[in-house]
């Protein structure tokens, strides 16, 4: 059974208590990243009083990053799979050639 921890983090000047099986350092790193993204949005000129708007825009930016990374990962995996297939076919052909030469 996973043990949950309670960690207090600060995002945009507000404290949040988070329960998670993740480690404290990890949660602090996640919170710092969210805080950084929210600060970037706030720095674009949105008033502090519009924290929900800041949070939504930061969430959209983070989601855009996630989708971009997923797309890049898929391209990389597809490329590796294609090369693996090509190498496998090459090896199989060489084995076939060697076996045919033995006959």
C-alpha positions in Angstrom: 0.0 0.0 0.0 1.4 3.4 -1.0 1.9 5.8 1.9 0.7 9.3 1.3 2.5 12.3 2.6 1.2 15.7 3.4 3.3 18.5 1.9 2.7 22.3 2.1 3.6 24.2 -1.0 3.4 27.9 -1.9 2.0 29.0 -5.3 1.6 32.6 -6.2 1.7 33.6 -2.5 -0.8 31.1 -1.3 -0.1 28.0 0.7 -1.6 24.7 -0.4 -1.6 21.4 1.5 -1.1 18.5 -0.9 -1.5 14.8 -0.1 0.4 12.5 -2.4 2.5 9.4 -2.6 5.2 11.5 -4.4 8.1 12.7 -2.4 8.3 16.2 -0.8 11.2 17.3 -3.1 9.2 16.3 -6.2 6.0 18.1 -5.0 8.0 21.2 -4.2 9.6 21.1 -7.7 6.1 20.7 -9.3 4.7 23.6 -7.2 7.7 25.7 -8.1 7.1 25.1 -11.8 3.4 25.9 -11.5 4.3 29.1 -9.6 6.9 30.0 -12.2 4.3 29.7 -15.0 1.7 31.6 -13.1 4.3 34.4 -12.4 5.0 34.6 -16.1 1.3 35.0 -16.8 1.0 37.6 -14.1 4.0 39.5 -15.5 2.2 39.8 -18.8 0.0 42.4 -17.1 -2.8 40.5 -15.5 -3.8 41.8 -12.1 -3.1 39.8 -8.9 -6.8 39.8 -8.2 -7.5 37.6 -11.2 -5.8 34.5 -9.8 -8.3 32.1 -11.4 -7.6 33.7 -14.8 -3.8 33.4 -14.1 -4.2 29.8 -13.1 -6.3 28.9 -16.2 -3.8 30.5 -18.6 -0.9 28.9 -16.8 -2.7 25.5 -17.0 -3.2 26.0 -20.7 0.5 26.9 -21.2 1.6 23.8 -19.2 -0.8 21.6 -21.2 0.5 23.0 -24.5 4.0 22.1 -23.3 2.8 18.6 -22.4 1.2 18.0 -25.8 4.3 19.3 -27.6 6.5 16.9 -25.6 4.1 14.0 -26.3 4.1 14.7 -30.0 7.9 14.9 -30.0 8.2 11.7 -28.0 5.8 9.9 -30.5 7.9 11.1 -33.4 11.1 9.8 -31.7 9.5 6.4 -30.8 8.1 6.1 -34.4 11.6 6.8 -35.8 13.3 4.3 -33.4 10.6 1.6 -34.3 11.2 2.2 -38.0 15.0 1.8 -37.6 14.5 -1.3 -35.5 12.3 -2.9 -38.2 14.9 -2.0 -40.8 17.8 -3.4 -38.8 15.8 -6.6 -38.0 14.9 -7.0 -41.7 18.6 -6.5 -42.6 19.7 -9.1 -40.1 17.1 -11.6 -41.2 18.0 -11.1 -44.8 21.7 -11.7 -44.0 20.9 -14.8 -42.0 18.8 -16.1 -45.0 21.7 -15.3 -47.4 24.2 -17.1 -45.2 21.9 -20.2 -44.8 21.3 -20.2 -48.6 25.0 -20.1 -49.2 25.5 -23.2 -47.0 23.1 -25.3 -49.1 
